[in-house]
Amino acid sequence: MSKERQRRRAEREAERERAAAEAARRQARTARRRVLIARVTRLVPHRSGRPGGILARRRREQNAIVAVVFVLVQVIAWLNLSSWTGRLGVLALSAFLIPVFVTLAFDRRS
């Protein structure tokens, strides 16, 4: 009986050693991957977020106004026109006139 018990104990210890070796291998692989990712991320330039100056804020506000006006024109056209050609015509016309509107309304001549 003691030989059987000794054999099972040896099997358990061998299994424990295999599991520990596997865990160590996995841990080493994770550490290598972390080092590689850190090395690559250092090379990539970081953005500090969106620009927060007054010009950037004004530009965002103007873009939001343009988007709202565009959507309003489309909704009004959708409600007032019953034909698809009219609706698509308003869409195309307003898409072509957005730069004109932006230039006239916000004086963005560049």
ZIPECOR-V473320 format. One record per residue. RES is the residue in one letter. PSI is psi in radians with two decimals (* if undefined). BURIAL is I if it has 24 or more other ideal C-beta (glycine too) atoms within 12 Angstrom, else O. D_CENTER is the distance of its C-alpha to the mean C-alpha in Angstrom with 1 decimal. Layout:
# ZIPECOR-V473320
((RES/PSI/BURIAL/D_CENTER) (RES/PSI/BURIAL/D_CENTER))
This chain:
# ZIPECOR-V473320
((M/-0.62/O/64.1) (S/-0.55/O/63.0) (K/-0.70/O/62.1) (E/-0.78/O/59.8) (R/-0.71/O/58.2) (Q/-0.71/O/57.9) (R/-0.77/O/56.2) (R/-0.69/O/53.7) (R/-0.72/O/53.0) (A/-0.70/O/52.5) (E/-0.77/O/50.1) (R/-0.76/O/48.1) (E/-0.69/O/48.0) (A/-0.71/O/46.9) (E/-0.72/O/44.1) (R/-0.73/O/43.0) (E/-0.71/O/43.1) (R/-0.75/O/41.1) (A/-0.70/O/38.4) (A/-0.70/O/38.5) (A/-0.72/O/38.2) (E/-0.74/O/35.2) (A/-0.70/O/33.5) (A/-0.71/O/34.3) (R/-0.77/O/33.0) (R/-0.72/O/29.7) (Q/-0.71/O/29.5) (A/-0.71/O/30.3) (R/-0.75/O/27.6) (T/-0.71/O/25.0) (A/-0.73/O/26.3) (R/-0.72/O/26.3) (R/-0.74/O/22.7) (R/-0.75/O/21.8) (V/-0.77/O/23.9) (L/-0.77/O/22.4) (I/-0.72/O/18.8) (A/-0.68/O/20.1) (R/-0.71/O/22.0) (V/-0.69/O/19.1) (T/-0.50/O/16.8) (R/-0.56/O/19.7) (L/-0.44/O/19.9) (V/2.27/O/16.3) (P/2.50/O/16.5) (H/2.42/O/14.7) (R/2.44/O/13.6) (S/0.14/O/15.3) (G/-3.04/O/13.2) (R/2.65/O/14.1) (P/2.43/O/17.8) (G/0.22/O/20.1) (G/3.01/O/23.3) (I/-0.63/O/25.5) (L/-0.70/O/24.9) (A/-0.74/O/21.1) (R/-0.73/O/21.7) (R/-0.72/O/24.3) (R/-0.74/O/22.2) (R/-0.73/O/19.5) (E/-0.74/O/22.4) (Q/-0.71/O/24.0) (N/-0.66/O/21.0) (A/-0.70/O/20.8) (I/-0.77/O/24.5) (V/-0.77/I/24.3) (A/-0.74/O/21.7) (V/-0.74/O/24.0) (V/-0.74/O/27.1) (F/-0.82/I/25.7) (V/-0.71/O/24.9) (L/-0.77/O/28.3) (V/-0.73/I/30.1) (Q/-0.72/I/28.6) (V/-0.76/O/29.5) (I/-0.74/O/33.0) (A/-0.70/I/33.5) (W/-0.71/O/32.4) (L/-0.59/O/34.9) (N/-0.45/O/37.7) (L/2.40/O/37.7) (S/-0.29/O/38.6) (S/2.55/O/38.2) (W/-0.58/O/35.1) (T/-0.68/O/36.3) (G/-0.76/O/36.5) (R/-0.78/O/33.0) (L/-0.60/O/31.5) (G/-0.75/O/33.8) (V/-0.68/I/32.5) (L/-0.85/O/28.9) (A/-0.78/O/29.8) (L/-0.76/O/32.0) (S/-0.56/I/29.5) (A/-0.66/O/26.8) (F/-0.46/O/29.5) (L/-0.07/O/30.6) (I/-0.84/I/27.4) (P/-0.63/O/27.9) (V/-0.80/O/31.5) (F/-0.78/O/30.7) (V/-0.76/O/28.3) (T/-0.76/O/31.0) (L/-0.71/O/33.7) (A/-0.64/O/32.1) (F/0.05/O/30.3) (D/0.92/O/32.3) (R/1.27/O/29.6) (R/2.05/O/31.8) (S/*/O/30.4))
